[in-house]
Amino acid sequence: MLSEPAPMKRIHSVFCGFLLLTLVQSVTAATPQDAEEFQIVEVKRGDTLAKISKKYLEDPRQWPALLKYNKIANPNLIQPGLKLKVPANLAKQKAQVVAVVIFKTGNAQYARAKKKSWHAVFVKLGLYVEDQIKTAAYASVHLQLSNRAVLRIQPESHIIVNKVERDGDNTIFTMDQGRIFAYVQGLKKGNSGLQIRTPSAVAAVRGTVFDLSADDKSSGLACHEGQVDVSAQNVTVEVPEGMGTFVKKGEPPMQPFRLPAPPQVTRAP
C-alpha cells in the first residue's frame, strides 16, 4: 500500500495442470435447490465423462458434482442415449468473456454476478460482467483481458468486473481493496483501454505499466511505463512514467511526485 507520500514497491512475478479424472481438491456438490435452471445434454456415441465435462462444465474438475446432480453413482453408466442435466451453476456461461485466469496461487475465490456463493478460482476460468474475485493472504491471480491487458491481482484484494465497452476495447473494474499490477500494451489508438475504480479515485490508462493499491480511505498509484490519468473530485492529474500520486477519499489527487529509483545491486569486489 502506498502511504502518503511513501513510495510503492515494484511487484515481481506456471501454469498448473490438472488431471480431469483425478479429484485433487474438494468441490461443491450441486443440488436441485442450488440450480433452478439446467440444460439437457444427450450422451452421443464416443462421448466420455471427460469429454462431456470439458465441453459443458465451466470447471471440468466438478464432474463429481455433475454425477451427484443426476444421481449417477457409477461413471461407467454414462452410455449413449442417456440424457444428463447440467445445472446453470456448473455450466459454461454464454455471455462474453471479459477476462481469463492465466495463473493462480494460494487461496482465491470467485463469485458470479448476483450470486452469493463463492468457489475456488482455477486456471482458464472465464470472468463475465459483474463477476467478482477475492484473494486471501499470500494468494495471487493473473487475468488476461480480452483487449490483451494483463492484471496481476495481489494478496488480500477484492475486484469486480463492472463493464465492457466498444467490443472489449475498454474494460472497467472496481477494486474495493488490495493491490493490482497492470500491464496494458498494444491497444488501439484513442481507446482508454482500462479503468480501475477505487473508493477514492479512478485510474484510466491507454497503454502502460502501473501499480495501484487501495482501501476504503485512500488510493496510491505508481506509473512505471506510459501514462495514467487519475481522477477524483472532478480533478484529473496525468501521472507519467517514473511518477506516482496519492488520493485520500473525498479529496483530489496529489500532484504527481517522482518515485525513488530502485535499489542498485552491486557485486562485491
C-alpha positions as CSV (number, residue, x, y, z in Angstrom):
1,M,0.0,0.0,0.0
2,L,1.3,3.4,-1.0
3,S,1.3,5.7,2.1
4,E,1.5,9.4,1.8
5,P,3.8,10.1,0.2
6,A,5.8,6.9,0.7
7,P,6.9,5.0,-2.5
8,M,5.2,1.9,-3.9
9,K,7.3,-1.2,-4.4
10,R,7.5,-3.0,-7.8
11,I,5.8,-6.3,-8.0
12,H,7.7,-9.3,-9.3
13,S,6.2,-12.2,-10.7
14,V,3.3,-21.7,-14.0
15,F,0.7,-22.8,-15.3
16,C,-0.6,-25.7,-13.0
17,G,-2.1,-28.6,-14.9
18,F,-4.6,-31.0,-13.6
19,L,-5.9,-34.5,-14.4
20,L,-9.6,-34.4,-15.2
21,L,-10.5,-37.8,-13.7
22,T,-8.5,-37.3,-10.5
23,L,-10.2,-35.4,-7.8
24,V,-7.4,-33.2,-6.4
25,Q,-9.5,-30.8,-4.5
26,S,-12.9,-30.7,-2.8
27,V,-15.7,-29.5,-5.0
28,T,-19.1,-28.1,-4.0
29,A,-21.8,-30.5,-5.0
30,A,-24.7,-29.1,-6.9
31,T,-28.3,-30.0,-5.8
32,P,-31.6,-29.1,-7.4
33,Q,-32.1,-26.5,-4.8
34,D,-28.8,-24.8,-5.8
35,A,-29.7,-24.5,-9.5
36,E,-33.2,-24.0,-10.7
37,E,-32.2,-23.8,-14.4
38,F,-30.4,-26.5,-16.3
39,Q,-29.7,-27.7,-19.9
40,I,-30.2,-31.2,-21.2
41,V,-27.2,-33.0,-22.8
42,E,-27.7,-36.2,-24.6
43,V,-24.8,-38.6,-24.5
44,K,-23.6,-39.5,-28.0
45,R,-21.6,-42.5,-29.2
46,G,-17.9,-41.9,-28.3
47,D,-18.7,-39.5,-25.5
48,T,-16.9,-39.9,-22.2
49,L,-17.4,-38.2,-18.9
50,A,-14.1,-36.4,-19.5
51,K,-15.3,-35.1,-22.9
52,I,-18.7,-34.0,-21.6
53,S,-17.2,-32.2,-18.6
54,K,-14.7,-30.4,-20.8
55,K,-17.4,-29.3,-23.2
56,Y,-20.2,-28.3,-20.9
57,L,-18.8,-27.6,-17.5
58,E,-17.2,-24.3,-16.6
59,D,-14.7,-26.3,-14.4
60,P,-14.3,-29.8,-15.7
61,R,-13.0,-30.9,-12.3
62,Q,-16.6,-30.6,-11.0
63,W,-17.6,-33.8,-12.7
64,P,-18.4,-35.5,-9.4
65,A,-21.0,-32.7,-8.8
66,L,-22.5,-33.5,-12.2
67,L,-22.8,-37.1,-11.3
68,K,-24.4,-36.3,-8.0
69,Y,-26.9,-33.9,-9.5
70,N,-28.0,-36.6,-11.9
71,K,-28.0,-39.3,-9.2
72,I,-25.4,-41.4,-11.0
73,A,-23.3,-43.5,-8.7
74,N,-21.0,-45.1,-11.3
75,P,-19.3,-43.0,-14.0
76,N,-19.3,-46.1,-16.2
77,L,-23.1,-45.8,-16.5
78,I,-22.6,-42.8,-18.9
79,Q,-23.9,-44.6,-22.0
80,P,-25.1,-43.3,-25.4
81,G,-28.7,-42.1,-25.3
82,L,-28.5,-41.0,-21.7
83,K,-29.8,-37.5,-21.0
84,L,-27.8,-35.5,-18.5
85,K,-29.0,-32.4,-16.7
86,V,-26.3,-29.7,-16.5
87,P,-27.3,-27.2,-13.8
88,A,-26.7,-23.5,-14.6
89,N,-24.2,-23.1,-11.7
90,L,-21.9,-25.7,-13.3
91,A,-22.4,-24.9,-17.0
92,K,-20.2,-22.7,-19.1
93,Q,-21.5,-19.2,-19.4
94,K,-22.9,-17.9,-22.7
95,A,-22.1,-14.2,-22.2
96,Q,-19.0,-12.5,-23.5
97,V,-15.8,-13.5,-21.6
98,V,-14.2,-10.3,-20.2
99,A,-11.1,-11.9,-18.7
100,V,-9.5,-15.4,-18.3
101,V,-7.4,-16.6,-15.4
102,I,-4.0,-17.5,-16.7
103,F,-2.2,-18.0,-13.3
104,K,-3.3,-18.6,-9.7
105,T,-1.6,-19.4,-6.5
106,G,-2.9,-19.6,-2.9
107,N,-6.5,-19.3,-1.8
108,A,-8.5,-17.2,-4.3
109,Q,-12.3,-17.3,-4.9
110,Y,-14.8,-16.0,-7.4
111,A,-18.5,-15.3,-7.4
112,R,-20.8,-15.0,-10.4
113,A,-23.0,-11.9,-10.9
114,K,-25.8,-11.7,-8.4
115,K,-24.7,-14.9,-6.7
116,K,-23.8,-15.2,-3.1
117,S,-21.8,-18.5,-3.4
118,W,-18.0,-18.4,-3.7
119,H,-15.9,-21.0,-5.5
120,A,-12.2,-21.7,-5.9
121,V,-10.5,-19.9,-8.7
122,F,-8.9,-22.1,-11.3
123,V,-6.7,-21.6,-14.4
124,K,-8.8,-21.0,-17.6
125,L,-11.7,-19.6,-15.6
126,G,-13.7,-17.1,-17.6
127,L,-15.0,-14.0,-16.0
128,Y,-18.0,-12.0,-17.1
129,V,-19.6,-8.6,-16.2
130,E,-20.4,-8.3,-12.5
131,D,-18.3,-11.3,-11.5
132,Q,-16.0,-10.9,-8.5
133,I,-12.6,-12.2,-7.4
134,K,-11.1,-12.0,-3.9
135,T,-7.7,-13.2,-2.8
136,A,-6.5,-14.3,0.6
137,A,-3.2,-13.6,2.2
138,Y,-0.3,-14.9,0.0
139,A,-2.6,-15.5,-2.9
140,S,-2.3,-14.1,-6.4
141,V,-4.5,-14.3,-9.6
142,H,-3.4,-13.1,-13.1
143,L,-6.1,-12.2,-15.6
144,Q,-5.7,-11.9,-19.3
145,L,-8.3,-9.4,-20.6
146,S,-10.0,-9.6,-24.0
147,N,-8.1,-6.4,-25.0
148,R,-4.7,-8.2,-24.2
149,A,-4.1,-6.3,-21.0
150,V,-2.9,-8.4,-18.0
151,L,-3.9,-7.7,-14.4
152,R,-2.0,-9.3,-11.5
153,I,-4.3,-9.3,-8.5
154,Q,-2.2,-9.3,-5.4
155,P,-3.0,-10.8,-1.9
156,E,-5.9,-9.6,0.1
157,S,-7.6,-7.9,-2.8
158,H,-11.2,-7.7,-4.0
159,I,-12.2,-6.7,-7.5
160,I,-15.4,-6.6,-9.5
161,V,-15.8,-6.7,-13.3
162,N,-18.1,-3.7,-13.9
163,K,-18.5,-3.1,-17.6
164,V,-17.1,-3.7,-21.1
165,E,-17.4,-1.1,-23.8
166,R,-16.6,-1.0,-27.6
167,D,-16.4,-4.7,-28.1
168,G,-14.0,-5.3,-25.3
169,D,-11.6,-2.5,-26.1
170,N,-12.4,-0.8,-22.8
171,T,-12.9,-2.7,-19.6
172,I,-13.9,-1.2,-16.2
173,F,-13.1,-2.8,-12.9
174,T,-13.8,-1.8,-9.3
175,M,-11.2,-2.6,-6.6
176,D,-12.6,-2.2,-3.2
177,Q,-9.4,-3.0,-1.5
178,G,-6.0,-4.5,-2.3
179,R,-3.4,-4.1,-5.0
180,I,-3.2,-4.7,-8.7
181,F,-0.2,-4.6,-11.0
182,A,-1.4,-3.9,-14.6
183,Y,0.3,-4.3,-18.0
184,V,-1.7,-2.6,-20.7
185,Q,0.1,-2.5,-24.1
186,G,-0.7,-2.7,-27.8
187,L,-4.2,-1.1,-27.6
188,K,-5.8,0.8,-30.5
189,K,-5.1,4.5,-30.5
190,G,-7.8,6.6,-28.9
191,N,-9.1,3.9,-26.6
192,S,-8.7,4.3,-22.8
193,G,-8.2,0.5,-22.6
194,L,-8.7,0.0,-18.9
195,Q,-10.3,1.8,-16.0
196,I,-9.9,0.8,-12.4
197,R,-12.2,2.4,-9.8
198,T,-11.4,2.5,-6.1
199,P,-13.4,4.1,-3.3
200,S,-11.3,7.3,-3.7
201,A,-10.3,7.6,-7.3
202,V,-10.4,6.3,-10.9
203,A,-7.3,5.3,-12.9
204,A,-7.7,5.3,-16.7
205,V,-4.9,4.1,-19.0
206,R,-4.3,3.8,-22.7
207,G,-1.2,1.7,-22.6
208,T,1.1,1.5,-19.7
209,V,2.5,-0.5,-16.8
210,F,1.4,0.7,-13.4
211,D,0.9,-0.4,-9.8
212,L,-2.4,0.6,-8.0
213,S,-3.3,0.0,-4.3
214,A,-6.4,1.0,-2.4
215,D,-8.5,0.7,0.7
216,D,-11.7,2.4,1.8
217,K,-9.8,5.6,2.7
218,S,-7.2,6.2,0.1
219,S,-5.5,5.0,-3.2
220,G,-2.0,5.1,-4.4
221,L,-0.6,4.7,-7.9
222,A,2.9,4.3,-9.3
223,C,3.4,4.5,-13.1
224,H,6.3,2.5,-14.4
225,E,5.7,3.0,-18.2
226,G,3.5,5.2,-20.2
227,Q,0.9,7.4,-18.5
228,V,-2.1,7.0,-16.2
229,D,-4.8,9.6,-15.7
230,V,-6.0,9.6,-12.1
231,S,-9.3,11.4,-11.3
232,A,-11.1,12.3,-8.1
233,Q,-13.4,15.2,-7.0
234,N,-13.6,16.4,-10.7
235,V,-9.8,16.8,-10.8
236,T,-7.6,14.7,-13.1
237,V,-3.8,14.5,-12.9
238,E,-1.6,12.9,-15.5
239,V,0.9,10.6,-14.0
240,P,3.8,9.9,-16.4
241,E,6.4,7.2,-16.2
242,G,8.5,7.3,-13.1
243,M,5.9,9.3,-11.1
244,G,3.2,8.5,-8.6
245,T,0.2,10.0,-6.9
246,F,-1.8,9.6,-3.7
247,V,-5.5,10.2,-3.2
248,K,-7.4,10.5,0.0
249,K,-11.2,9.7,-0.1
250,G,-13.1,12.9,-0.6
251,E,-10.0,14.9,-1.9
252,P,-8.5,15.5,-5.3
253,P,-5.3,13.6,-6.3
254,M,-2.0,14.9,-5.1
255,Q,0.3,16.4,-7.8
256,P,2.5,13.7,-9.2
257,F,5.7,13.1,-7.4
258,R,8.8,11.3,-8.6
259,L,9.2,7.7,-7.5
260,P,12.5,6.8,-5.8
261,A,14.9,4.8,-8.0
262,P,15.0,1.1,-7.4
263,P,17.9,-0.1,-5.2
264,Q,21.1,-0.8,-7.1
265,V,22.7,-4.2,-6.6
266,T,26.4,-4.3,-6.9
267,R,28.8,-7.3,-6.7
268,A,31.4,-7.4,-4.1
269,P,34.9,-6.9,-5.4
